Amino acid sequence: MTDINSKQYWDHRFSTDWVSAGGHGQTRFFATIAAKLMPDWFKDLVLREQWSICDWGCAEGQGVDELSKWLGVNSITGVDISEVAIEKAQGSFPHRRFKAQSLDDLDDYDVIFSSNTLEHFDSPFDVAARLAEHTKCFLVLLLPFQEYDRIPEHFFTFDLDNIPVCPVPGFAAVACRVVDAAKININHWNGKQILLVYARLSALGDTRPDLRNFFIGDDTYEAFAQERCQSITQQHASERQQFASQLAQTHSGQAATNARLESTEKTLQDVCAELDAEKEKLTRSQATLAERDQALVELTRAISERDQTIDEAKQECGALSAEIASLHACIERLKIEGEHCARLLTEVRAHADGVERQMNTMLRSKAWRLRSAIRRLVGRA
């Protein structure tokens, strides 16, 4: 089971059943009891000095609001371990001050007030001693008194024989009052409540509380408390009536909203039908796109084959270009050789012409000598 004094436990309570269990009304009820039981001299000091006050364990803030009204001050800060409670308190009472803090992180105040919290601890006055460390002047406690049949969340029964006069050195009780809360409103508490006012003795100054601050029961207060409780009940009834009116307006608005929702639903159905038609068109388009994709694949393959053919043709052209270049080189060599042969032919022809002229000359010379010889021979005969 989660520790009842843990942040997790109270976050869960304030998130679930706190309101339905009457937490708001009970918190405000206890604050009203405490404000009335406080001695007049103490309330005069609070108002005159404008002391800083802490409501430790403030729940969702109703006690802070009630105490501020009764004491006539705006210097009360509500402190609770539960961030859920503090968030709700700040939302309900934006003009009040609230803090989410553990006891270890608590700030110092002139007065620390705590209502119906210490009974949740096995050793409540050890907790009171820790609260006193942060108290400059007064520590005020409202506690269930003589609760012999405790509810499950309560672990300690406060009675005359276990409430110390001096809870810690330097502090002493200066006021103690008891009221039977069941006579005021049994729905909020079926039993007695005790208010304890502890003072830091060094902070009392000229204040000298007397024994009138210590007594059990207050019939005059109970009559007043019953009147105040009736007033609170009427206020709650008015709030409930206002809430019912708001709820009726909400229902009316909800009916209009439902009509709009039905119209919107019809529109959505029409839109869905249009979307289905578009979806069918899209399906057909997707089929066409698939065919186009297939054609594109085939075209891509044909282009790839064409590119391959082009690459092969380029390679063949490269080889032919190399052969043509080689032929050009051969032609150039043949041209050079032809020019050389032409020169040789010219030289041979020139030489042949010379030889022919020499032979002709020689032939004419031999023919002349032959004719001459024949003539000589003929002449001898």
C-alpha positions as CSV (number, residue, x, y, z in Angstrom):
1,M,0.0,0.0,0.0
2,T,1.2,3.5,-0.8
3,D,2.4,5.5,2.3
4,I,-0.6,7.7,3.3
5,N,1.7,10.6,3.9
6,S,3.4,10.4,0.5
7,K,3.0,12.7,-2.5
8,Q,1.8,9.8,-4.6
9,Y,-1.0,8.9,-2.2
10,W,-2.4,12.5,-2.1
11,D,-1.9,13.1,-5.8
12,H,-4.1,10.1,-6.3
13,R,-6.8,11.3,-3.8
14,F,-7.0,14.8,-5.2
15,S,-7.2,13.3,-8.8
16,T,-10.0,10.9,-7.9
17,D,-12.4,11.0,-5.0
18,W,-11.5,14.1,-2.9
19,V,-14.4,16.2,-4.1
20,S,-16.9,13.4,-4.2
21,A,-16.0,12.5,-0.6
22,G,-16.9,16.1,0.5
23,G,-13.3,17.4,0.8
24,H,-14.1,21.0,-0.3
25,G,-16.9,21.4,2.3
26,Q,-15.0,19.8,5.1
27,T,-11.9,21.9,4.5
28,R,-13.9,25.1,4.6
29,F,-15.9,23.8,7.6
30,F,-12.7,23.2,9.7
31,A,-11.3,26.6,8.7
32,T,-14.4,28.3,10.0
33,I,-14.2,26.3,13.3
34,A,-10.5,27.3,13.7
35,A,-11.2,31.0,12.9
36,K,-13.9,31.2,15.5
37,L,-12.0,29.3,18.2
38,M,-8.9,31.5,17.8
39,P,-8.6,34.0,20.7
40,D,-9.5,37.6,19.9
41,W,-6.1,38.9,21.0
42,F,-4.4,36.4,18.6
43,K,-6.6,37.5,15.7
44,D,-5.9,41.2,16.6
45,L,-2.2,40.5,16.6
46,V,-2.4,38.8,13.2
47,L,-4.4,41.7,11.7
48,R,-2.2,44.4,13.3
49,E,1.2,42.8,12.5
50,Q,0.1,41.5,9.1
51,W,2.0,38.4,9.9
52,S,2.9,35.9,7.1
53,I,0.8,32.8,7.6
54,C,1.1,29.3,6.2
55,D,-1.8,26.8,5.9
56,W,0.2,23.6,5.9
57,G,-1.7,20.7,4.3
58,C,-4.1,23.2,2.6
59,A,-5.6,20.6,0.1
60,E,-7.4,22.4,-2.7
61,G,-7.4,25.8,-1.0
62,Q,-10.9,26.2,0.5
63,G,-9.3,26.7,4.0
64,V,-7.0,29.4,2.8
65,D,-9.9,31.3,1.3
66,E,-12.1,30.9,4.4
67,L,-9.3,31.9,6.9
68,S,-8.4,35.0,4.8
69,K,-12.0,36.2,5.0
70,W,-12.3,35.5,8.8
71,L,-8.9,37.0,9.7
72,G,-9.1,39.9,7.3
73,V,-5.6,39.3,5.8
74,N,-4.2,38.4,2.4
75,S,-0.9,37.1,3.7
76,I,-1.9,33.4,3.9
77,T,0.1,30.9,1.7
78,G,-1.4,27.5,1.2
79,V,1.2,24.7,1.2
80,D,0.6,21.1,0.3
81,I,2.8,18.1,-0.8
82,S,0.5,17.4,-3.6
83,E,1.1,19.3,-6.9
84,V,-2.3,18.2,-8.1
85,A,-4.0,19.9,-5.1
86,I,-2.0,23.1,-5.5
87,E,-2.8,23.3,-9.2
88,K,-6.5,23.0,-8.5
89,A,-6.3,25.5,-5.6
90,Q,-4.6,28.1,-7.8
91,G,-7.2,27.6,-10.5
92,S,-10.0,28.0,-8.0
93,F,-8.5,30.9,-6.1
94,P,-6.2,32.8,-8.5
95,H,-6.0,35.8,-6.1
96,R,-4.5,33.6,-3.3
97,R,-1.0,32.2,-2.9
98,F,-0.2,28.5,-3.0
99,K,3.0,26.4,-3.1
100,A,3.7,22.7,-3.6
101,Q,6.4,21.9,-1.0
102,S,7.5,19.0,1.2
103,L,8.0,19.6,4.9
104,D,11.8,19.5,4.4
105,D,11.6,22.4,1.9
106,L,9.1,24.5,3.9
107,D,9.8,28.2,4.1
108,D,9.7,30.2,7.4
109,Y,6.5,32.0,8.4
110,D,5.4,34.1,11.4
111,V,2.4,31.7,11.9
112,I,2.0,28.1,10.7
113,F,-1.6,26.8,10.8
114,S,-2.5,23.2,10.1
115,S,-6.0,21.7,10.1
116,N,-6.6,18.0,10.6
117,T,-3.3,16.7,9.3
118,L,-1.2,15.5,12.2
119,E,-3.6,12.6,13.0
120,H,-2.3,11.0,9.8
121,F,1.1,10.4,11.5
122,D,2.1,7.8,14.1
123,S,4.2,10.4,15.9
124,P,2.3,13.7,15.2
125,F,4.3,15.8,17.7
126,D,7.6,14.9,16.0
127,V,6.0,16.5,12.9
128,A,4.8,19.4,15.0
129,A,8.4,19.9,16.2
130,R,9.6,20.1,12.6
131,L,6.8,22.6,11.9
132,A,8.0,24.7,14.9
133,E,11.5,25.0,13.3
134,H,9.9,27.1,10.5
135,T,7.6,29.1,12.9
136,K,8.7,32.5,14.1
137,C,5.8,33.3,16.4
138,F,2.8,30.9,16.6
139,L,2.0,27.3,15.7
140,V,-1.8,26.8,15.5
141,L,-3.2,23.2,15.2
142,L,-6.8,22.1,14.7
143,L,-7.0,18.3,15.5
144,P,-9.7,15.7,15.9
145,F,-10.2,15.3,19.6
146,Q,-11.0,12.1,21.5
147,E,-11.5,10.1,18.3
148,Y,-11.5,6.7,19.8
149,D,-13.1,5.0,16.8
150,R,-10.6,6.3,14.2
151,I,-11.2,6.3,10.5
152,P,-8.7,4.2,8.4
153,E,-6.5,7.2,7.4
154,H,-6.0,8.3,11.1
155,F,-3.2,6.8,13.2
156,F,-3.3,8.8,16.4
157,T,-6.0,9.8,18.9
158,F,-5.5,13.1,20.6
159,D,-6.6,13.4,24.2
160,L,-5.9,15.4,27.3
161,D,-3.2,13.0,28.5
162,N,-1.1,13.0,25.3
163,I,-1.1,16.6,24.2
164,P,2.0,18.3,25.5
165,V,2.0,21.9,26.8
166,C,5.5,22.4,25.5
167,P,5.9,20.4,22.3
168,V,9.5,21.6,21.8
169,P,11.9,23.8,23.9
170,G,11.0,27.5,23.6
171,F,7.3,26.8,22.7
172,A,4.3,26.6,25.0
173,A,0.6,26.3,24.7
174,V,-1.2,29.7,25.2
175,A,-4.7,28.6,24.1
176,C,-6.7,25.4,24.0
177,R,-10.4,25.2,23.0
178,V,-12.6,22.3,22.1
179,V,-15.9,22.2,20.2
180,D,-18.3,19.3,19.4
181,A,-18.4,19.6,15.6
182,A,-21.0,16.9,15.3
183,K,-23.5,19.3,16.9
184,I,-22.7,21.8,14.1
185,N,-22.7,19.6,11.0
186,I,-22.4,15.9,11.5
187,N,-21.9,15.5,7.7
188,H,-18.5,17.2,8.0
189,W,-17.3,15.7,11.2
190,N,-18.9,13.3,13.7
191,G,-17.0,14.2,16.8
192,K,-15.0,16.9,18.6
193,Q,-12.2,19.2,17.4
194,I,-9.5,20.8,19.5
195,L,-7.7,24.0,18.6
196,L,-4.2,24.4,20.1
197,V,-2.2,27.7,19.9
198,Y,1.5,27.2,20.7
199,A,3.7,30.4,21.0
200,R,7.4,30.9,20.6
201,L,7.9,32.4,24.1
202,S,10.5,34.8,22.8
203,A,8.0,36.2,20.3
204,L,5.2,36.9,22.8
205,G,6.6,40.3,23.9
206,D,4.0,42.2,26.0
207,T,1.3,39.6,25.2
208,R,0.2,37.8,28.3
209,P,-2.5,35.2,27.6
210,D,-4.5,34.2,30.7
211,L,-6.4,31.1,31.7
212,R,-9.5,32.2,29.9
213,N,-7.8,30.8,26.8
214,F,-8.0,27.3,28.3
215,F,-11.4,25.6,28.5
216,I,-13.3,22.6,27.2
217,G,-16.4,23.3,25.1
218,D,-18.1,26.5,24.0
219,D,-21.9,26.5,23.8
220,T,-22.1,30.1,22.6
221,Y,-19.7,29.1,19.8
222,E,-21.7,26.0,18.9
223,A,-24.8,28.2,18.4
224,F,-22.8,30.5,16.2
225,A,-21.2,27.6,14.3
226,Q,-24.6,26.2,13.6
227,E,-25.7,29.5,12.2
228,R,-22.5,29.7,10.2
229,C,-22.9,26.1,9.0
230,Q,-26.5,26.9,7.9
231,S,-25.1,29.9,6.0
232,I,-22.5,27.7,4.3
233,T,-25.1,25.1,3.5
234,Q,-27.3,27.8,1.9
235,Q,-24.3,29.1,0.0
236,H,-23.6,25.5,-1.2
237,A,-27.2,25.1,-2.1
238,S,-27.0,28.4,-4.1
239,E,-23.8,27.1,-5.7
240,R,-25.5,23.8,-6.5
241,Q,-28.4,25.7,-8.0
242,Q,-26.1,27.8,-10.0
243,F,-24.2,24.7,-11.0
244,A,-27.5,23.0,-12.0
245,S,-28.3,26.1,-14.1
246,Q,-24.9,25.9,-15.7
247,L,-25.4,22.2,-16.2
248,A,-28.7,22.8,-17.9
249,Q,-27.1,25.4,-20.2
250,T,-24.3,22.9,-20.8
251,H,-26.9,20.2,-21.7
252,S,-28.6,22.7,-24.1
253,G,-25.3,23.6,-25.6
254,Q,-24.5,19.9,-25.8
255,A,-27.8,19.3,-27.6
256,A,-26.9,22.0,-30.1
257,T,-23.4,20.5,-30.3
258,N,-25.0,17.0,-31.0
259,A,-27.1,18.5,-33.8
260,R,-24.0,20.1,-35.3
261,L,-22.2,16.8,-34.8
262,E,-25.0,14.9,-36.7
263,S,-24.9,17.5,-39.5
264,T,-21.1,17.2,-39.5
265,E,-21.5,13.4,-39.5
266,K,-23.8,13.6,-42.6
267,T,-21.3,15.9,-44.3
268,L,-18.5,13.4,-43.4
269,Q,-20.6,10.6,-44.9
270,D,-21.0,12.6,-48.1
271,V,-17.3,13.4,-48.1
272,C,-16.5,9.7,-47.5
273,A,-18.7,8.7,-50.5
274,E,-16.9,11.2,-52.6
275,L,-13.6,9.9,-51.3
276,D,-14.6,6.4,-52.1
277,A,-15.4,7.5,-55.7
278,E,-12.1,9.2,-55.9
279,K,-10.5,6.1,-54.4
280,E,-12.0,4.0,-57.2
281,K,-10.8,6.5,-59.8
282,L,-7.4,6.4,-58.2
283,T,-7.5,2.6,-58.3
284,R,-8.2,2.7,-62.0
285,S,-5.5,5.4,-62.4
286,Q,-3.1,3.2,-60.5
287,A,-3.9,0.3,-62.9
288,T,-3.2,2.6,-65.9
289,L,-0.1,3.8,-64.2
290,A,1.0,0.2,-63.7
291,E,0.5,-0.4,-67.5
292,R,2.4,2.7,-68.2
293,D,5.1,1.6,-65.8
294,Q,5.3,-1.7,-67.7
295,A,5.5,0.1,-71.0
296,L,8.1,2.4,-69.5
297,V,10.1,-0.7,-68.4
298,E,10.0,-2.2,-71.9
299,L,10.9,1.2,-73.4
300,T,13.8,1.5,-71.0
301,R,14.9,-2.0,-71.9
302,A,14.7,-1.1,-75.7
303,I,16.6,2.1,-75.0
304,S,19.2,0.1,-73.1
305,E,19.5,-2.3,-76.0
306,R,19.8,0.6,-78.5
307,D,22.4,2.2,-76.3
308,Q,24.3,-1.1,-76.3
309,T,24.0,-1.2,-80.1
310,I,25.2,2.3,-80.4
311,D,28.2,1.5,-78.1
312,E,29.1,-1.5,-80.3
313,A,28.7,0.7,-83.5
314,K,30.9,3.3,-81.8
315,Q,33.5,0.6,-81.1
316,E,33.3,-0.6,-84.8
317,C,33.6,3.0,-86.0
318,G,36.6,3.4,-83.8
319,A,38.2,0.3,-85.3
320,L,37.3,1.6,-88.9
321,S,38.7,5.0,-88.0
322,A,41.9,3.3,-86.9
323,E,42.0,1.3,-90.2
324,I,41.3,4.5,-92.3
325,A,44.0,6.3,-90.4
326,S,46.3,3.4,-91.3
327,L,45.2,3.5,-95.0
328,H,45.8,7.3,-95.0
329,A,49.3,6.6,-93.7
330,C,49.9,4.0,-96.4
331,I,48.6,6.3,-99.1
332,E,50.9,9.0,-97.8
333,R,53.8,6.6,-98.0
334,L,52.7,5.4,-101.5
335,K,52.5,9.0,-102.6
336,I,56.0,9.6,-101.3
337,E,57.3,6.4,-103.0
338,G,55.4,7.3,-106.2
339,E,57.1,10.7,-106.3
340,H,60.4,9.0,-105.8
341,C,59.6,6.5,-108.6
342,A,58.6,9.4,-110.9
343,R,61.9,11.1,-110.2
344,L,63.8,7.8,-110.9
345,L,61.7,7.2,-114.1
346,T,62.6,10.7,-115.3
347,E,66.2,10.0,-114.6
348,V,66.1,6.6,-116.4
349,R,64.3,8.2,-119.4
350,A,67.0,10.9,-119.5
351,H,69.7,8.3,-119.2
352,A,68.0,6.1,-121.9
353,D,67.7,9.1,-124.2
354,G,71.5,9.8,-123.7
355,V,72.3,6.1,-124.3
356,E,70.0,6.2,-127.4
357,R,71.8,9.3,-128.7
358,Q,75.2,7.7,-128.0
359,M,74.0,4.4,-129.8
360,N,72.7,6.4,-132.7
361,T,76.0,8.3,-132.9
362,M,77.9,5.1,-132.7
363,L,75.7,3.5,-135.3
364,R,76.1,6.4,-137.7
365,S,79.8,6.3,-137.1
366,K,80.0,2.5,-137.7
367,A,77.8,2.8,-140.8
368,W,80.1,5.5,-142.2
369,R,83.1,3.4,-141.6
370,L,81.3,0.4,-143.1
371,R,80.4,2.4,-146.2
372,S,83.8,3.7,-146.4
373,A,85.2,0.2,-146.2
374,I,82.8,-1.0,-148.9
375,R,83.8,1.9,-151.1
376,R,87.4,1.1,-150.7
377,L,86.7,-2.5,-151.4
378,V,84.7,-1.6,-154.4
379,G,87.3,0.7,-155.6
380,R,90.0,-1.9,-155.5
381,A,88.1,-4.2,-157.6
